[in-house]
Amino acid sequence: MNSDLEGEKAQPGLQTGQASGPDVDSAGQIIAVTADNSSNSGAEKGDGPTGSAGGAGARRRRSLSEIFSKALDIYRDNLILIVPSLIPVAAAALGMIVLIGSVGLLAVFSGDEFAAFSAVAVFFLFLIAMFALFFLAEGLTIEMIKQATSGGRSDISAAWQSSKPRMEPLILSSLLAGIIVALGYMLFVIPGLILSFAFYFVAQAVMIDGRSGVQALRASYRFVEANLADALIVIVVSLALGAVLPAIPLIGPLASLLSLPYIYALATLLYMDGAGSVQEQGRDANTSQVPVQ
């Protein structure tokens, strides 16, 4: 009697187990399908060696030869990159005409001492304006190079609108770097030479990373430190172009002017490739300093 009751009590359990069996199996199948879909989607996201299998799918860094070639391709496909560099040249030519004319008028209608003082003041303001225009042209060119690297075409109007908020930090950061480098050259030249290399990428730090002032100088220094060999090669080649091209008879100044977008592209491409690794090293260092609880 008791065994019959126990058997009857066991029947619902068996029925429940039979009813739940297909649910478990179907759930298992769903889980398996979901896992397969997840693995397939991960495989689809992977793009060759830079896929997401290992975590963040960082883009492969270019080699130096690829950077030199890519910079030339960008310049060739976007000849408009030369336009910002023409602005300081045109302003300098116009400014020299105005400067000479104003000094001549002052010499005619005022005393010699006042004319001399006015000429020095006007020339000083002229130099400041030329430096500002040079930095603006560099920043605008860097922004246009960023447009080209993203697969689009360089556009001056769009580049100006997107880079306008960073122009003031660019001018101030570049002037700060110039003052520090000048002081370094006054200290037996070598410190100034080292600082010139360390602060070479200040414009890229401002225009690409949004840094300003001392932060931009520090970012440029850390970038050069982390990418010393590549940075030195790019800087030396750029300086060589700036020194050799002007010496070419007849076309030297023009060739030097036309080389500016290529020089900016070299530094910008190298910085865009290497700045990410510097930031990752900084995050890794900060993570390693966090105490484990």
MOLIN-V284299 format. One line per field, one symbol per residue. psi: psi as a letter, one per 30 degrees, with the letter a starting at -180 (. if undefined). A space follows every 10 residues. Layout:
BEGIN
psi->???
END
This chain:
BEGIN
psi->eeeeeeeeef eeeeeeeeef eeeeeeeeee eeeeeeeeee eeeeekibfg lgegbkikkk klleeeeeee eeeeeefiff ffeeffeeee eeeeeeeeee eeeeeeeegl leeeeeeeee eeeeeeeeee eeeeeeeeee eeeeeeeefg fakkkeeeee effefgeeee eeeeeeeeee eeeeffigee eeeeeeeegf geeeeefefg lkbeeeeeee eeeeefheee eeeeeeeeee efeeeffkke geeeeeeffe eeeeeeeeee eeefeeeeee eeeeeeeffk kk.
END
